[in-house]
Amino acid sequence: MVSYGDFEVLEGRPIEGIVIARFPDTDSAKKWYYNDAYQKAAKHRQNGALYDGILVAGNSHYK
């Protein structure tokens, strides 16, 4: 996981920070995101600010 390190926005709207989480596959990422415990916690986060959630399928050639 990568979170709130140095970053530079080259395109798009300004952001305050970024978190990148790595999962073995798309199904694992969705299972984590949609589980009851995370959804309960996410409601508090969503009430406090605007967030974007993006799921990206990676390519193992770019390690």
PDB file of N, CA, C, O and CB in Angstrom:
ATOM      1  N   MET A   1       0.846  -1.169   0.000  1.00  0.00           N
ATOM      2  CA  MET A   1       0.000   0.000   0.000  1.00  0.00           C
ATOM      3  C   MET A   1       0.897   1.240   0.000  1.00  0.00           C
ATOM      4  O   MET A   1       1.943   1.274   0.648  1.00  0.00           O
ATOM      5  CB  MET A   1      -0.965  -0.006   1.222  1.00  0.00           C
ATOM      6  N   VAL A   2       0.468   2.227  -0.726  1.00  0.00           N
ATOM      7  CA  VAL A   2       1.149   3.522  -0.765  1.00  0.00           C
ATOM      8  C   VAL A   2       0.149   4.550  -0.285  1.00  0.00           C
ATOM      9  O   VAL A   2      -0.999   4.546  -0.730  1.00  0.00           O
ATOM     10  CB  VAL A   2       1.690   3.870  -2.210  1.00  0.00           C
ATOM     11  N   SER A   3       0.557   5.432   0.617  1.00  0.00           N
ATOM     12  CA  SER A   3      -0.396   6.432   1.091  1.00  0.00           C
ATOM     13  C   SER A   3       0.286   7.747   1.446  1.00  0.00           C
ATOM     14  O   SER A   3       1.299   7.776   2.145  1.00  0.00           O
ATOM     15  CB  SER A   3      -1.150   5.903   2.296  1.00  0.00           C
ATOM     16  N   TYR A   4      -0.283   8.805   0.958  1.00  0.00           N
ATOM     17  CA  TYR A   4       0.063  10.179   1.310  1.00  0.00           C
ATOM     18  C   TYR A   4       1.551  10.507   1.221  1.00  0.00           C
ATOM     19  O   TYR A   4       2.063  11.282   2.029  1.00  0.00           O
ATOM     20  CB  TYR A   4      -0.408  10.458   2.682  1.00  0.00           C
ATOM     21  N   GLY A   5       2.245   9.924   0.247  1.00  0.00           N
ATOM     22  CA  GLY A   5       3.628  10.305  -0.006  1.00  0.00           C
ATOM     23  C   GLY A   5       3.661  11.545  -0.890  1.00  0.00           C
ATOM     24  O   GLY A   5       2.621  12.144  -1.161  1.00  0.00           O
ATOM     25  N   ASP A   6       4.832  11.924  -1.333  1.00  0.00           N
ATOM     26  CA  ASP A   6       4.950  13.059  -2.246  1.00  0.00           C
ATOM     27  C   ASP A   6       4.285  12.711  -3.571  1.00  0.00           C
ATOM     28  O   ASP A   6       4.417  11.586  -4.051  1.00  0.00           O
ATOM     29  CB  ASP A   6       6.438  13.447  -2.465  1.00  0.00           C
ATOM     30  N   PHE A   7       3.574  13.661  -4.165  1.00  0.00           N
ATOM     31  CA  PHE A   7       2.951  13.454  -5.460  1.00  0.00           C
ATOM     32  C   PHE A   7       2.839  14.791  -6.176  1.00  0.00           C
ATOM     33  O   PHE A   7       2.946  15.855  -5.566  1.00  0.00           O
ATOM     34  CB  PHE A   7       1.562  12.790  -5.310  1.00  0.00           C
ATOM     35  N   GLU A   8       2.625  14.712  -7.464  1.00  0.00           N
ATOM     36  CA  GLU A   8       2.445  15.903  -8.280  1.00  0.00           C
ATOM     37  C   GLU A   8       1.312  15.634  -9.261  1.00  0.00           C
ATOM     38  O   GLU A   8       1.380  14.672 -10.027  1.00  0.00           O
ATOM     39  CB  GLU A   8       3.765  16.290  -9.027  1.00  0.00           C
ATOM     40  N   VAL A   9       0.278  16.458  -9.253  1.00  0.00           N
ATOM     41  CA  VAL A   9      -0.835  16.310 -10.183  1.00  0.00           C
ATOM     42  C   VAL A   9      -0.433  16.939 -11.513  1.00  0.00           C
ATOM     43  O   VAL A   9      -0.192  18.144 -11.586  1.00  0.00           O
ATOM     44  CB  VAL A   9      -2.141  16.967  -9.619  1.00  0.00           C
ATOM     45  N   LEU A  10      -0.362  16.129 -12.558  1.00  0.00           N
ATOM     46  CA  LEU A  10       0.000  16.628 -13.877  1.00  0.00           C
ATOM     47  C   LEU A  10      -1.232  16.997 -14.697  1.00  0.00           C
ATOM     48  O   LEU A  10      -1.170  17.889 -15.543  1.00  0.00           O
ATOM     49  CB  LEU A  10       0.827  15.593 -14.619  1.00  0.00           C
ATOM     50  N   GLU A  11      -2.344  16.320 -14.453  1.00  0.00           N
ATOM     51  CA  GLU A  11      -3.608  16.611 -15.123  1.00  0.00           C
ATOM     52  C   GLU A  11      -4.738  16.408 -14.128  1.00  0.00           C
ATOM     53  O   GLU A  11      -4.600  15.654 -13.165  1.00  0.00           O
ATOM     54  CB  GLU A  11      -3.803  15.710 -16.382  1.00  0.00           C
ATOM     55  N   GLY A  12      -5.841  17.074 -14.360  1.00  0.00           N
ATOM     56  CA  GLY A  12      -7.016  16.867 -13.521  1.00  0.00           C
ATOM     57  C   GLY A  12      -7.078  17.833 -12.360  1.00  0.00           C
ATOM     58  O   GLY A  12      -6.276  18.760 -12.242  1.00  0.00           O
ATOM     59  N   ARG A  13      -8.048  17.589 -11.514  1.00  0.00           N
ATOM     60  CA  ARG A  13      -8.293  18.494 -10.388  1.00  0.00           C
ATOM     61  C   ARG A  13      -7.241  18.308  -9.295  1.00  0.00           C
ATOM     62  O   ARG A  13      -6.666  17.228  -9.156  1.00  0.00           O
ATOM     63  CB  ARG A  13      -9.699  18.262  -9.812  1.00  0.00           C
ATOM     64  N   PRO A  14      -6.998  19.343  -8.538  1.00  0.00           N
ATOM     65  CA  PRO A  14      -6.049  19.227  -7.419  1.00  0.00           C
ATOM     66  C   PRO A  14      -6.554  18.217  -6.383  1.00  0.00           C
ATOM     67  O   PRO A  14      -7.760  18.072  -6.187  1.00  0.00           O
ATOM     68  CB  PRO A  14      -5.826  20.608  -6.752  1.00  0.00           C
ATOM     69  N   ILE A  15      -5.639  17.533  -5.735  1.00  0.00           N
ATOM     70  CA  ILE A  15      -5.985  16.593  -4.672  1.00  0.00           C
ATOM     71  C   ILE A  15      -5.126  16.884  -3.443  1.00  0.00           C
ATOM     72  O   ILE A  15      -4.065  17.501  -3.538  1.00  0.00           O
ATOM     73  CB  ILE A  15      -5.793  15.121  -5.144  1.00  0.00           C
ATOM     74  N   GLU A  16      -5.602  16.430  -2.302  1.00  0.00           N
ATOM     75  CA  GLU A  16      -4.842  16.607  -1.062  1.00  0.00           C
ATOM     76  C   GLU A  16      -3.963  15.412  -0.757  1.00  0.00           C
ATOM     77  O   GLU A  16      -2.955  15.544  -0.063  1.00  0.00           O
ATOM     78  CB  GLU A  16      -5.780  16.854   0.097  1.00  0.00           C
ATOM     79  N   GLY A  17      -4.329  14.252  -1.263  1.00  0.00           N
ATOM     80  CA  GLY A  17      -3.548  13.062  -0.982  1.00  0.00           C
ATOM     81  C   GLY A  17      -4.066  11.894  -1.786  1.00  0.00           C
ATOM     82  O   GLY A  17      -5.111  11.980  -2.431  1.00  0.00           O
ATOM     83  N   ILE A  18      -3.327  10.800  -1.744  1.00  0.00           N
ATOM     84  CA  ILE A  18      -3.698   9.605  -2.500  1.00  0.00           C
ATOM     85  C   ILE A  18      -3.311   8.366  -1.707  1.00  0.00           C
ATOM     86  O   ILE A  18      -2.299   8.350  -1.006  1.00  0.00           O
ATOM     87  CB  ILE A  18      -3.020   9.596  -3.895  1.00  0.00           C
ATOM     88  N   VAL A  19      -4.131   7.332  -1.829  1.00  0.00           N
ATOM     89  CA  VAL A  19      -3.836   6.030  -1.246  1.00  0.00           C
ATOM     90  C   VAL A  19      -3.973   5.006  -2.362  1.00  0.00           C
ATOM     91  O   VAL A  19      -4.980   4.989  -3.071  1.00  0.00           O
ATOM     92  CB  VAL A  19      -4.789   5.699  -0.032  1.00  0.00           C
ATOM     93  N   ILE A  20      -2.971   4.155  -2.522  1.00  0.00           N
ATOM     94  CA  ILE A  20      -3.010   3.088  -3.514  1.00  0.00           C
ATOM     95  C   ILE A  20      -2.867   1.770  -2.768  1.00  0.00           C
ATOM     96  O   ILE A  20      -1.880   1.544  -2.068  1.00  0.00           O
ATOM     97  CB  ILE A  20      -1.882   3.260  -4.599  1.00  0.00           C
ATOM     98  N   ALA A  21      -3.864   0.901  -2.922  1.00  0.00           N
ATOM     99  CA  ALA A  21      -3.830  -0.421  -2.295  1.00  0.00           C
ATOM    100  C   ALA A  21      -3.708  -1.478  -3.389  1.00  0.00           C
ATOM    101  O   ALA A  21      -4.358  -1.379  -4.430  1.00  0.00           O
ATOM    102  CB  ALA A  21      -5.105  -0.668  -1.420  1.00  0.00           C
ATOM    103  N   ARG A  22      -2.887  -2.472  -3.154  1.00  0.00           N
ATOM    104  CA  ARG A  22      -2.673  -3.530  -4.137  1.00  0.00           C
ATOM    105  C   ARG A  22      -3.385  -4.802  -3.683  1.00  0.00           C
ATOM    106  O   ARG A  22      -3.289  -5.201  -2.522  1.00  0.00           O
ATOM    107  CB  ARG A  22      -1.158  -3.794  -4.344  1.00  0.00           C
ATOM    108  N   PHE A  23      -4.091  -5.424  -4.605  1.00  0.00           N
ATOM    109  CA  PHE A  23      -4.797  -6.675  -4.342  1.00  0.00           C
ATOM    110  C   PHE A  23      -4.366  -7.699  -5.387  1.00  0.00           C
ATOM    111  O   PHE A  23      -3.937  -7.323  -6.479  1.00  0.00           O
ATOM    112  CB  PHE A  23      -6.351  -6.467  -4.363  1.00  0.00           C
ATOM    113  N   PRO A  24      -4.473  -8.980  -5.068  1.00  0.00           N
ATOM    114  CA  PRO A  24      -4.041  -9.994  -6.025  1.00  0.00           C
ATOM    115  C   PRO A  24      -4.891 -10.038  -7.303  1.00  0.00           C
ATOM    116  O   PRO A  24      -4.410 -10.447  -8.359  1.00  0.00           O
ATOM    117  CB  PRO A  24      -4.067 -11.343  -5.364  1.00  0.00           C
ATOM    118  N   ASP A  25      -6.159  -9.613  -7.199  1.00  0.00           N
ATOM    119  CA  ASP A  25      -7.033  -9.628  -8.369  1.00  0.00           C
ATOM    120  C   ASP A  25      -8.239  -8.730  -8.109  1.00  0.00           C
ATOM    121  O   ASP A  25      -8.450  -8.259  -6.991  1.00  0.00           O
ATOM    122  CB  ASP A  25      -7.488 -11.078  -8.706  1.00  0.00           C
ATOM    123  N   THR A  26      -9.016  -8.504  -9.151  1.00  0.00           N
ATOM    124  CA  THR A  26     -10.184  -7.621  -9.062  1.00  0.00           C
ATOM    125  C   THR A  26     -11.202  -8.143  -8.066  1.00  0.00           C
ATOM    126  O   THR A  26     -11.765  -7.365  -7.296  1.00  0.00           O
ATOM    127  CB  THR A  26     -10.837  -7.464 -10.430  1.00  0.00           C
ATOM    128  N   ASP A  27     -11.447  -9.430  -8.066  1.00  0.00           N
ATOM    129  CA  ASP A  27     -12.431 -10.001  -7.140  1.00  0.00           C
ATOM    130  C   ASP A  27     -12.046  -9.754  -5.686  1.00  0.00           C
ATOM    131  O   ASP A  27     -12.913  -9.461  -4.863  1.00  0.00           O
ATOM    132  CB  ASP A  27     -12.580 -11.500  -7.386  1.00  0.00           C
ATOM    133  N   SER A  28     -10.773  -9.867  -5.360  1.00  0.00           N
ATOM    134  CA  SER A  28     -10.307  -9.609  -3.989  1.00  0.00           C
ATOM    135  C   SER A  28     -10.517  -8.150  -3.604  1.00  0.00           C
ATOM    136  O   SER A  28     -10.918  -7.852  -2.479  1.00  0.00           O
ATOM    137  CB  SER A  28      -8.822  -9.978  -3.845  1.00  0.00           C
ATOM    138  N   ALA A  29     -10.248  -7.248  -4.533  1.00  0.00           N
ATOM    139  CA  ALA A  29     -10.439  -5.817  -4.263  1.00  0.00           C
ATOM    140  C   ALA A  29     -11.908  -5.519  -4.005  1.00  0.00           C
ATOM    141  O   ALA A  29     -12.238  -4.800  -3.062  1.00  0.00           O
ATOM    142  CB  ALA A  29      -9.922  -4.962  -5.441  1.00  0.00           C
ATOM    143  N   LYS A  30     -12.781  -6.059  -4.823  1.00  0.00           N
ATOM    144  CA  LYS A  30     -14.225  -5.831  -4.645  1.00  0.00           C
ATOM    145  C   LYS A  30     -14.737  -6.472  -3.363  1.00  0.00           C
ATOM    146  O   LYS A  30     -15.592  -5.902  -2.684  1.00  0.00           O
ATOM    147  CB  LYS A  30     -15.006  -6.381  -5.844  1.00  0.00           C
ATOM    148  N   LYS A  31     -14.224  -7.651  -3.023  1.00  0.00           N
ATOM    149  CA  LYS A  31     -14.630  -8.313  -1.781  1.00  0.00           C
ATOM    150  C   LYS A  31     -14.267  -7.443  -0.580  1.00  0.00           C
ATOM    151  O   LYS A  31     -15.070  -7.295   0.342  1.00  0.00           O
ATOM    152  CB  LYS A  31     -13.963  -9.707  -1.659  1.00  0.00           C
ATOM    153  N   TRP A  32     -13.073  -6.871  -0.583  1.00  0.00           N
ATOM    154  CA  TRP A  32     -12.655  -5.965   0.489  1.00  0.00           C
ATOM    155  C   TRP A  32     -13.543  -4.714   0.522  1.00  0.00           C
ATOM    156  O   TRP A  32     -14.044  -4.331   1.579  1.00  0.00           O
ATOM    157  CB  TRP A  32     -11.174  -5.564   0.307  1.00  0.00           C
ATOM    158  N   TYR A  33     -13.734  -4.080  -0.643  1.00  0.00           N
ATOM    159  CA  TYR A  33     -14.480  -2.823  -0.708  1.00  0.00           C
ATOM    160  C   TYR A  33     -15.921  -2.999  -0.254  1.00  0.00           C
ATOM    161  O   TYR A  33     -16.442  -2.157   0.477  1.00  0.00           O
ATOM    162  CB  TYR A  33     -14.451  -2.267  -2.123  1.00  0.00           C
ATOM    163  N   TYR A  34     -16.564  -4.061  -0.668  1.00  0.00           N
ATOM    164  CA  TYR A  34     -17.982  -4.244  -0.382  1.00  0.00           C
ATOM    165  C   TYR A  34     -18.268  -4.971   0.928  1.00  0.00           C
ATOM    166  O   TYR A  34     -19.434  -5.191   1.258  1.00  0.00           O
ATOM    167  CB  TYR A  34     -18.615  -4.990  -1.497  1.00  0.00           C
ATOM    168  N   ASN A  35     -17.232  -5.352   1.688  1.00  0.00           N
ATOM    169  CA  ASN A  35     -17.525  -6.052   2.938  1.00  0.00           C
ATOM    170  C   ASN A  35     -18.172  -5.099   3.933  1.00  0.00           C
ATOM    171  O   ASN A  35     -17.931  -3.892   3.902  1.00  0.00           O
ATOM    172  CB  ASN A  35     -16.241  -6.665   3.536  1.00  0.00           C
ATOM    173  N   ASP A  36     -18.983  -5.648   4.804  1.00  0.00           N
ATOM    174  CA  ASP A  36     -19.776  -4.839   5.745  1.00  0.00           C
ATOM    175  C   ASP A  36     -18.926  -3.944   6.631  1.00  0.00           C
ATOM    176  O   ASP A  36     -19.283  -2.792   6.875  1.00  0.00           O
ATOM    177  CB  ASP A  36     -20.614  -5.739   6.613  1.00  0.00           C
ATOM    178  N   ALA A  37     -17.799  -4.466   7.118  1.00  0.00           N
ATOM    179  CA  ALA A  37     -16.948  -3.677   8.018  1.00  0.00           C
ATOM    180  C   ALA A  37     -16.404  -2.441   7.312  1.00  0.00           C
ATOM    181  O   ALA A  37     -16.435  -1.343   7.868  1.00  0.00           O
ATOM    182  CB  ALA A  37     -15.786  -4.533   8.547  1.00  0.00           C
ATOM    183  N   TYR A  38     -15.903  -2.616   6.080  1.00  0.00           N
ATOM    184  CA  TYR A  38     -15.365  -1.453   5.360  1.00  0.00           C
ATOM    185  C   TYR A  38     -16.475  -0.472   5.001  1.00  0.00           C
ATOM    186  O   TYR A  38     -16.291   0.736   5.150  1.00  0.00           O
ATOM    187  CB  TYR A  38     -14.625  -1.900   4.085  1.00  0.00           C
ATOM    188  N   GLN A  39     -17.596  -0.947   4.542  1.00  0.00           N
ATOM    189  CA  GLN A  39     -18.686  -0.051   4.165  1.00  0.00           C
ATOM    190  C   GLN A  39     -19.190   0.760   5.363  1.00  0.00           C
ATOM    191  O   GLN A  39     -19.564   1.923   5.211  1.00  0.00           O
ATOM    192  CB  GLN A  39     -19.837  -0.852   3.555  1.00  0.00           C
ATOM    193  N   LYS A  40     -19.199   0.158   6.535  1.00  0.00           N
ATOM    194  CA  LYS A  40     -19.601   0.876   7.746  1.00  0.00           C
ATOM    195  C   LYS A  40     -18.613   2.009   8.040  1.00  0.00           C
ATOM    196  O   LYS A  40     -19.029   3.126   8.349  1.00  0.00           O
ATOM    197  CB  LYS A  40     -19.688  -0.096   8.953  1.00  0.00           C
ATOM    198  N   ALA A  41     -17.323   1.732   7.948  1.00  0.00           N
ATOM    199  CA  ALA A  41     -16.295   2.755   8.186  1.00  0.00           C
ATOM    200  C   ALA A  41     -16.293   3.800   7.075  1.00  0.00           C
ATOM    201  O   ALA A  41     -16.094   4.985   7.345  1.00  0.00           O
ATOM    202  CB  ALA A  41     -14.906   2.106   8.296  1.00  0.00           C
ATOM    203  N   ALA A  42     -16.508   3.382   5.845  1.00  0.00           N
ATOM    204  CA  ALA A  42     -16.454   4.294   4.697  1.00  0.00           C
ATOM    205  C   ALA A  42     -17.520   5.383   4.790  1.00  0.00           C
ATOM    206  O   ALA A  42     -17.310   6.493   4.301  1.00  0.00           O
ATOM    207  CB  ALA A  42     -16.625   3.513   3.393  1.00  0.00           C
ATOM    208  N   LYS A  43     -18.637   5.087   5.397  1.00  0.00           N
ATOM    209  CA  LYS A  43     -19.700   6.101   5.535  1.00  0.00           C
ATOM    210  C   LYS A  43     -19.190   7.329   6.285  1.00  0.00           C
ATOM    211  O   LYS A  43     -19.552   8.453   5.937  1.00  0.00           O
ATOM    212  CB  LYS A  43     -20.923   5.507   6.269  1.00  0.00           C
ATOM    213  N   HIS A  44     -18.368   7.137   7.294  1.00  0.00           N
ATOM    214  CA  HIS A  44     -17.803   8.262   8.048  1.00  0.00           C
ATOM    215  C   HIS A  44     -16.848   9.072   7.175  1.00  0.00           C
ATOM    216  O   HIS A  44     -16.871  10.302   7.192  1.00  0.00           O
ATOM    217  CB  HIS A  44     -17.072   7.755   9.307  1.00  0.00           C
ATOM    218  N   ARG A  45     -16.016   8.377   6.421  1.00  0.00           N
ATOM    219  CA  ARG A  45     -15.084   9.039   5.508  1.00  0.00           C
ATOM    220  C   ARG A  45     -15.840   9.821   4.448  1.00  0.00           C
ATOM    221  O   ARG A  45     -15.492  10.966   4.157  1.00  0.00           O
ATOM    222  CB  ARG A  45     -14.152   8.014   4.845  1.00  0.00           C
ATOM    223  N   GLN A  46     -16.855   9.229   3.877  1.00  0.00           N
ATOM    224  CA  GLN A  46     -17.624   9.872   2.819  1.00  0.00           C
ATOM    225  C   GLN A  46     -18.400  11.092   3.312  1.00  0.00           C
ATOM    226  O   GLN A  46     -18.645  12.024   2.546  1.00  0.00           O
ATOM    227  CB  GLN A  46     -18.578   8.879   2.208  1.00  0.00           C
ATOM    228  N   ASN A  47     -18.782  11.088   4.571  1.00  0.00           N
ATOM    229  CA  ASN A  47     -19.477  12.243   5.140  1.00  0.00           C
ATOM    230  C   ASN A  47     -18.537  13.413   5.414  1.00  0.00           C
ATOM    231  O   ASN A  47     -18.994  14.543   5.586  1.00  0.00           O
ATOM    232  CB  ASN A  47     -20.177  11.843   6.421  1.00  0.00           C
ATOM    233  N   GLY A  48     -17.229  13.156   5.458  1.00  0.00           N
ATOM    234  CA  GLY A  48     -16.268  14.188   5.825  1.00  0.00           C
ATOM    235  C   GLY A  48     -15.608  14.904   4.664  1.00  0.00           C
ATOM    236  O   GLY A  48     -15.035  15.977   4.852  1.00  0.00           O
ATOM    237  N   ALA A  49     -15.673  14.334   3.457  1.00  0.00           N
ATOM    238  CA  ALA A  49     -14.975  14.936   2.325  1.00  0.00           C
ATOM    239  C   ALA A  49     -15.406  14.251   1.034  1.00  0.00           C
ATOM    240  O   ALA A  49     -16.143  13.265   1.048  1.00  0.00           O
ATOM    241  CB  ALA A  49     -13.442  14.840   2.507  1.00  0.00           C
ATOM    242  N   LEU A  50     -14.930  14.796  -0.076  1.00  0.00           N
ATOM    243  CA  LEU A  50     -15.181  14.184  -1.381  1.00  0.00           C
ATOM    244  C   LEU A  50     -14.038  13.223  -1.697  1.00  0.00           C
ATOM    245  O   LEU A  50     -12.870  13.568  -1.517  1.00  0.00           O
ATOM    246  CB  LEU A  50     -15.324  15.272  -2.500  1.00  0.00           C
ATOM    247  N   TYR A  51     -14.362  12.043  -2.159  1.00  0.00           N
ATOM    248  CA  TYR A  51     -13.367  11.028  -2.480  1.00  0.00           C
ATOM    249  C   TYR A  51     -13.679  10.408  -3.830  1.00  0.00           C
ATOM    250  O   TYR A  51     -14.836  10.383  -4.250  1.00  0.00           O
ATOM    251  CB  TYR A  51     -13.315   9.945  -1.389  1.00  0.00           C
ATOM    252  N   ASP A  52     -12.676   9.917  -4.500  1.00  0.00           N
ATOM    253  CA  ASP A  52     -12.820   9.117  -5.708  1.00  0.00           C
ATOM    254  C   ASP A  52     -12.261   7.741  -5.413  1.00  0.00           C
ATOM    255  O   ASP A  52     -11.219   7.617  -4.769  1.00  0.00           O
ATOM    256  CB  ASP A  52     -12.098   9.777  -6.930  1.00  0.00           C
ATOM    257  N   GLY A  53     -12.933   6.721  -5.871  1.00  0.00           N
ATOM    258  CA  GLY A  53     -12.437   5.354  -5.762  1.00  0.00           C
ATOM    259  C   GLY A  53     -12.307   4.779  -7.156  1.00  0.00           C
ATOM    260  O   GLY A  53     -13.270   4.792  -7.922  1.00  0.00           O
ATOM    261  N   ILE A  54     -11.143   4.280  -7.494  1.00  0.00           N
ATOM    262  CA  ILE A  54     -10.880   3.796  -8.839  1.00  0.00           C
ATOM    263  C   ILE A  54     -10.235   2.412  -8.750  1.00  0.00           C
ATOM    264  O   ILE A  54      -9.273   2.215  -8.008  1.00  0.00           O
ATOM    265  CB  ILE A  54      -9.968   4.788  -9.621  1.00  0.00           C
ATOM    266  N   LEU A  55     -10.762   1.476  -9.496  1.00  0.00           N
ATOM    267  CA  LEU A  55     -10.200   0.132  -9.559  1.00  0.00           C
ATOM    268  C   LEU A  55      -9.477   0.009 -10.892  1.00  0.00           C
ATOM    269  O   LEU A  55     -10.070   0.209 -11.952  1.00  0.00           O
ATOM    270  CB  LEU A  55     -11.311  -0.975  -9.400  1.00  0.00           C
ATOM    271  N   VAL A  56      -8.186  -0.322 -10.830  1.00  0.00           N
ATOM    272  CA  VAL A  56      -7.365  -0.430 -12.031  1.00  0.00           C
ATOM    273  C   VAL A  56      -6.749  -1.822 -12.085  1.00  0.00           C
ATOM    274  O   VAL A  56      -6.107  -2.256 -11.129  1.00  0.00           O
ATOM    275  CB  VAL A  56      -6.261   0.667 -12.055  1.00  0.00           C
ATOM    276  N   ALA A  57      -6.941  -2.521 -13.196  1.00  0.00           N
ATOM    277  CA  ALA A  57      -6.299  -3.813 -13.386  1.00  0.00           C
ATOM    278  C   ALA A  57      -4.867  -3.564 -13.823  1.00  0.00           C
ATOM    279  O   ALA A  57      -4.635  -2.943 -14.860  1.00  0.00           O
ATOM    280  CB  ALA A  57      -7.064  -4.687 -14.430  1.00  0.00           C
ATOM    281  N   GLY A  58      -3.911  -4.037 -13.047  1.00  0.00           N
ATOM    282  CA  GLY A  58      -2.505  -3.785 -13.332  1.00  0.00           C
ATOM    283  C   GLY A  58      -1.933  -4.751 -14.347  1.00  0.00           C
ATOM    284  O   GLY A  58      -2.560  -5.742 -14.720  1.00  0.00           O
ATOM    285  N   ASN A  59      -0.735  -4.439 -14.780  1.00  0.00           N
ATOM    286  CA  ASN A  59       0.004  -5.265 -15.715  1.00  0.00           C
ATOM    287  C   ASN A  59       1.309  -5.658 -15.055  1.00  0.00           C
ATOM    288  O   ASN A  59       2.098  -4.789 -14.685  1.00  0.00           O
ATOM    289  CB  ASN A  59       0.250  -4.525 -17.062  1.00  0.00           C
ATOM    290  N   SER A  60       1.550  -6.933 -14.901  1.00  0.00           N
ATOM    291  CA  SER A  60       2.726  -7.409 -14.171  1.00  0.00           C
ATOM    292  C   SER A  60       4.042  -7.057 -14.868  1.00  0.00           C
ATOM    293  O   SER A  60       5.104  -7.225 -14.269  1.00  0.00           O
ATOM    294  CB  SER A  60       2.640  -8.909 -13.985  1.00  0.00           C
ATOM    295  N   HIS A  61       4.007  -6.578 -16.103  1.00  0.00           N
ATOM    296  CA  HIS A  61       5.225  -6.204 -16.811  1.00  0.00           C
ATOM    297  C   HIS A  61       5.846  -4.929 -16.242  1.00  0.00           C
ATOM    298  O   HIS A  61       7.010  -4.640 -16.522  1.00  0.00           O
ATOM    299  CB  HIS A  61       4.931  -6.022 -18.291  1.00  0.00           C
ATOM    300  N   TYR A  62       5.098  -4.162 -15.452  1.00  0.00           N
ATOM    301  CA  TYR A  62       5.567  -2.873 -14.962  1.00  0.00           C
ATOM    302  C   TYR A  62       5.799  -2.910 -13.470  1.00  0.00           C
ATOM    303  O   TYR A  62       5.145  -2.172 -12.733  1.00  0.00           O
ATOM    304  CB  TYR A  62       4.577  -1.778 -15.307  1.00  0.00           C
ATOM    305  N   LYS A  63       6.694  -3.733 -13.006  1.00  0.00           N
ATOM    306  CA  LYS A  63       6.963  -3.845 -11.569  1.00  0.00           C
ATOM    307  C   LYS A  63       8.036  -2.886 -11.176  1.00  0.00           C
ATOM    308  O   LYS A  63       8.410  -2.824 -10.005  1.00  0.00           O
ATOM    309  CB  LYS A  63       7.363  -5.265 -11.185  1.00  0.00           C
TER     310      LYS A  63
END
